[in-house]
């Protein structure tokens, strides 16, 4: 016998309402951990159970993984013998558009047998387009130009429309490249990923027959993660749903964090304006996080104005209160997070159920150092370990060539990083010149001339490069030079600046460029840290550089993670979207980091930064640790940091504020604690431990669940819980 609705056992009242709704527009406001995938899949199953033919249903999402999971869960709920699943379309937006263009592509791009260009193909095509416009790709970086073109396409702006709106030199030049790029794509019967969306939207808008065909076929449309849709995706969805108006969108404005790549939060905020008869169902119950974590997230996000209000709650136990701690510096921060990781691991939490999140990738360097030094397994998710990042490897190659002019591998990597107009032919001639004269490539660069077959431009660039490296080496190893480097950090900072690496990333300043620039600044800080720990006070910057590069090489060759142990995940807050862990630490809650510096004077960006922090908080199931520092080293300079405004916004009786004493003599909270014999233990107190002997107190950290002290003993620094340490104060003999 045919059932009349899907199984709704175990669902909340709001979930049942979402699942059993059939006709008309529906907006499901799905808070974090509220079971939205369950709602989407059971809704599809219910539509089939109600008699809707599967081929009339189209479900769209953003990733292949999400589409695959959705498809499997739908099929598991539908009995193929009873209802059948033939023709059901569960797909990503891009896959759906590709299929549409394979059917009707000749009507909009002149072919159905097109090639889809990936990232490397796109870069190659845009390089050709830049040259075709008589421009230099060292001034017009392909990645940055592609980013602008992609942003335009996501806003439904094609090359002609972009040119019509261009009103300054920069935008007019980009318009020329955009047109040239499109000509190259079409002459190769190719499209890029953004074209899949743009061309489908244009096809639906211009071709009534195609529009009617898709409207007739897909009478029920479901869109997951609707807050992440851009203008083009909104138009596609609207065209398909406009006739039957059976559109269900599921999402959460509070988790809209991708404006920088085209997502338009107004699509979900204005859904009721587009569909005035829409049914709105808020899903506020969180099945993932314990009570105090949910309260913390709710208190923070309530400060946003552009959102749909819904009550966030959970029926799970209150659990552990989130810990909010301010620490003296980034090294103390990393050590504190590491101790929490080790404590929870000793209590039974697997490493794979822990994550450390941060706003910018540059923050991973100090964290990686701490984890590596203590032998705690970690991996950098959806990213690259600090010293393996391209811009960092470029900078390190400059430093390698500085200490070893014979390093031809380093020379080849950086001679055109950034671009200097030295082509493959010039490099081949340089190799031949070096071989014939028994020189390394850097040495041969000094002898490049037109008479030896080099162009005037290439010869000049090679001479300039050789002179720059020679000048750095003299200044790094001499105290006599007027421009001598004062320190290792000074030398690295100078290399970043004078090499052109900094300028090349600063020039256009896309999101990716700025992140790479922050990584270079963090390399300067790494050099500063290394120099501070050096025991050779008389060493020159060049001597320190030898040791620093050895340190970097050993870091890069660190042991692989044992898969049987698992690993703590280090990643950006953006990368954490959709994931969950038993323990989550969020580092760097300071104004300028989180929220990002670009948001400090822009209310719209500030709200997105708050949403990003909200997403990070709601990744935690049981334990949440949030930290900031009083000082942070950036570009080799230690500067005072401002606590993030989000700390105050999220704090309350549902959180624990932990007190610290700054080792730079800045008191953050009362530092008084008691020793075994009742005397006061403060910063600098000399104490005796039964096992470790006599040591000096370096830090006092007051915690609600038990104060800890950091003590420097002859055998090394130890972090002790005061309650169990049985420390005795040692009175100096005079």
Steps between C-alpha positions, in 0.01 A plus 500: 500500500628844408573728799388860496799660668861439593602364839521795740569305818748676726466839332421822683177687429688754284676224306171321436348825369794542260490140382125475442456834323426426132386790281607863503820678606669391822791654689663274760726701730733223614727599788829317559464136596123511442479196271447682171630212286245274667227753418604532135526125437179413683320780316603348165386157621167652611443664162546161330272336757236767426504398134743751349692325220873492588594654163306812600733561797826697484720533809806726478793545735859624481747213530523156345537353849177664620315393184623142535401481866159648427443256214594198712278604788203565270536164329522330840156641590321421176398145419571469125244217471226719644574845362795486264783752488556526124577852385554656843767772466723570799794703385735792553411826327797465266421140402137590431604794282755289312228244424266777383764645266580152363137493384450859382847652495500580128225756566721710728867410439475339156585145603398212725838323483687762699804447724483616861822681592643438846718740699825436311325525162338827604833648607658397171211656306507826693879527458445473125224762526730739690771468236244544222414837657870600488521486878751342735385220729744622765291817529165332438523183704292218345363377835384848600347572160314167510369584845347823370352327193356225719340757728341670201358175360357410841313832489364417153734753334641376169791658313284751312319614814829526689647721224193722505540561875878553494584863582868508600832376363509186712144383427530589130817294475335207675209537254742462206651188655151362581393536136822342376465215751144430384611493135767245586248281685249510216762437230598188694137392558569535871328638808626558853314407819339842531379478139299190590285719726508820294415334167220295656349814654525681166351202317200486732447875470523515120349171384132452587494143365784386726352685796160334451664159459687525832200646682285211379763240590597632844177587679653469847827677572705462820817699569733423789736760658294777337691770689804414284332563163625784280305723264528260206379199700210706633393586143521136387287384794246776446456418130437132574262562792310801368223299332410245772649688797575169673837609631648396833820667613691388808769710661607733777584869455708471818737265314547711187880542490591500131425854381864528386435233237165629383240370745212745543330484841208708370380193305390332822418817695267623222341162419163616636508806273554274200234252617250690715295187578802308626472280807787566744615220731785571746706203617666627815559179693865398494566125511880542493623731775444499874303777669768748601657492152163571339439790743839648413428483128150643540621794710765590242287482186219701661718810441448473123224712349473333158362161598183301550429475870458148635542350844810283521478228763586137574347222704846359571661546841658834591845344475830680550507877495704646212834631623598853393860583585730792426869407489821703492606408145451256213746247643313482831181470298633204301633332816168545680305350209750215483458424871121487458543261208730272702274515807190402306690233310615349829137502612394304193425749222667381175728746322283469188208648698689825567553809287677834531347781293633843401398788274819523294738224393803687631396415857566131438879539512537542877234235562679256268827562683340427838331179383812378321730569794276302735451212254123548480379390155326767294401573144421824321162442337406647162824687504873458503741481792661838553844431355348319201298801383610632163584853604688377807700253288581786258626716784700212652659440158622862497657438841654170384659673203628774728695255717591270210549673162557157342139389568374490140173335608418804715612731219266338247206524741533873570654658193147577381330521839380767460516520122804682358455433129761224487355238266580134440741585218698737721516240778623237253772739380591575860538128574726463196705803606540364853605160368753638252670717764475263794269734692180465694194669349511796738865561415431469128221760527766771540638421152174495300527738202334559163815366332433162662143488369310654789240769440582839649210461744607154615866602538406803709266294720769236560762765588258670743417169664869410540580839652207475742613160629864618530394810695288295740785260567746779581252672729408173673859415588653839570479765767689747283231556236275802542204279407599200712213290633455554873339161563378182333144634498626821342674299228190292423277811503736669255497197271118494496491869413791541255441173312165632378301223672321748726422744220367228270249388763407853608434634153150365437433357842245222450403284799757238393775762452442651843514158665830427326634834615404413858693174463811691393460728800472192720829371352663821627351429842632142482849638438458736795391213726793288389746780568363558850560133584854499362772458763771657283469871566800583279371324189450716191164498317659279232619244756154497659347459156697177446355362824150628423494331159613175658212533745254561214632200304450271798149637550414430137619141538296430813374147551174395339194462723425150622146432374440263793539790742303755301586866511379835626365706210632852447298713258346835424151583619382509139623146442321375815150566361295181512736314735472417870735386778483409868759770579546826313753773576470836325822702512567867435181671623644850457379804309686492170507119490147398595335725403737550209659842464300575184175467696583750774343793313239314294180387672412251225837328520488512881177303496658238273797473739256447788328227297839342439570493874150357555577219253821423687326481838230269368755247372554390864299215649630483859802726562569853374818698568526861378821698533649841437836653582619824656785521250560333166807503281436606143770572244757438770361774726323419826208737542211538742183328381143616554255237628231417247168672558346155451642386836282745690201425279510124564600505869270447795418255780503221239875550441817485709743793488844377595746741661866526409804689616696651214868408516573857382376616843157602382247366744189370328336357808581438866812287512479388862507124560606297800780249540501187713620697802245777453730766357428705191619376160539779248694566183873446573451296820767231553336166586603140572332194346556154647597354160627789290696689765527878530360726229369848432134584427461642148122527487191465718173409332184508711230263382156434638572128487849531656790746479821407318856631518780489248836436670847506347693204656858392417351201314271723292180702519206326668131589505348393831151496651549685827256284692710189443851646464575532876741784435697655782638853486877514530623789711833634370794490744667838549 
